[in-house]
Amino acid sequence: MNTHELMTRNAEEVVTAAEGEALAEDPDGKRAYVGYEPSGVLHLGHLLTANKLIDLQEAGFDIVVLLADVHAYLNGKGTFEEIRETAKQMRAQFLAYGLDETDTEFVYGSSYQLEDDYVLDLHTLEVETTLNRAQRAMAEIQSDETPTVSHVVYPLMQALDIEYLDIDLAVGGLDQRKVHMLARDELPSLGYDVRPALHTPILGDLSTGEGKMSSSEGVTISMEDDREAIEEKVNDAYCPPERDPEGDTVNPVLELFQYHVFPRFDRVVVDRPAEYGGDLEYEDFEALADDLESGELHPADAKTALAEYLDRLIEPGRERLATFRSGE
Ligand SMILES: N[C@@H](Cc1ccc(O)cc1)C(=O)O
């Protein structure tokens, strides 16, 4: 896979596509980042963007993971001390998941977001941006409680992070799109460059294939889940035999293979007893999806394999989490 393919596989869009292409031509020394509000336990939502970071790392980008402690604080996620502690756990789980320690820079937001220059730039952005625009930027990030002033400061700080972390490519789920657009529109008013953004899709809920999968809404798989819990969730997952069911529904089992399993494994083996035709082997997602659609691969066998591969992916992070919890 060439650099541009690695960069764009499984991505929903790059804004703009032309800027993305230019970047892919020479990724050496270029910096890509994702920011995460610290959360104690990683779930598949975090891992989807982490997979993209691993792709970008392989393509030659330098990776920055922002542990967005101040943002979590602004978003009402606890006391500052709690958030800092959680951020440490999160970092350990990301490393265990497969981000290369020597090529990944972890930065705490609070290490630079409280400095004079940053805060003054923030105030300038506050003057430049309408309340309405800042609120719209937050619509898909902030949970449904009553918005507070902190919720409109939040996206402006996220925009500034791109400049202060010296980022060449901002990465995030599609829910970050409006913040990235705000950054593209407003950074030049401070004399800073416009940077491209890459967005990953938001996957459907495991049990229904509808809406969005996250820890707060619906069923997801997290690093807290043991093999049994993963099997249970995957077994209960919606898995229609046809590939593209009508409307907004997706096949979550296929999505998990596409976005989580195939990017991280060269080959997927589905165990099947000899009397049912023996093992099946896949080197790419399309072949597996075709077999599921044609009936060659039974949904129950696909689910058994999916649970096994997800378990393998999550295992190292789960162990780190257990070590953390036992106080080591
Ligand atoms: N907005 C991101 C967190 C984030 C914060 C600051 C950033 O610079 C980037 C990302 C989220 O929803 O989790």
Ligand as a Chemical Component Dictionary entry (heavy atoms), coordinates in Angstrom:
data_LIG
# 
_chem_comp.id                   LIG 
_chem_comp.type                 NON-POLYMER 
_chem_comp.pdbx_formal_charge   0 
_chem_comp.three_letter_code    LIG 
# 
loop_
_chem_comp_atom.comp_id 
_chem_comp_atom.atom_id 
_chem_comp_atom.alt_atom_id 
_chem_comp_atom.type_symbol 
_chem_comp_atom.charge 
_chem_comp_atom.model_Cartn_x 
_chem_comp_atom.model_Cartn_y 
_chem_comp_atom.model_Cartn_z 
_chem_comp_atom.pdbx_ordinal 
LIG N1 N1 N 0 -12.940 16.957 20.868 1  
LIG C1 C1 C 0 -12.249 15.719 21.116 2  
LIG C2 C2 C 0 -11.123 15.890 22.078 3  
LIG C3 C3 C 0 -10.062 16.862 21.606 4  
LIG C4 C4 C 0 -9.689  17.938 22.373 5  
LIG C5 C5 C 0 -8.699  18.822 21.954 6  
LIG C6 C6 C 0 -8.106  18.631 20.726 7  
LIG O1 O1 O 0 -7.147  19.498 20.289 8  
LIG C7 C7 C 0 -8.482  17.557 19.931 9  
LIG C8 C8 C 0 -9.462  16.684 20.379 10 
LIG C9 C9 C 0 -13.274 14.690 21.637 11 
LIG O2 O2 O 0 -14.406 14.764 21.331 12 
LIG O3 O3 O 0 -12.965 13.795 22.371 13 
# 
loop_
_chem_comp_bond.comp_id 
_chem_comp_bond.atom_id_1 
_chem_comp_bond.atom_id_2 
_chem_comp_bond.value_order 
_chem_comp_bond.pdbx_ordinal 
LIG N1 C1 SING 1  
LIG C1 C2 SING 2  
LIG C1 C9 SING 3  
LIG C2 C3 SING 4  
LIG C3 C4 SING 5  
LIG C3 C8 DOUB 6  
LIG C4 C5 DOUB 7  
LIG C5 C6 SING 8  
LIG C6 O1 SING 9  
LIG C6 C7 DOUB 10 
LIG C7 C8 SING 11 
LIG C9 O2 DOUB 12 
LIG C9 O3 SING 13 
# 
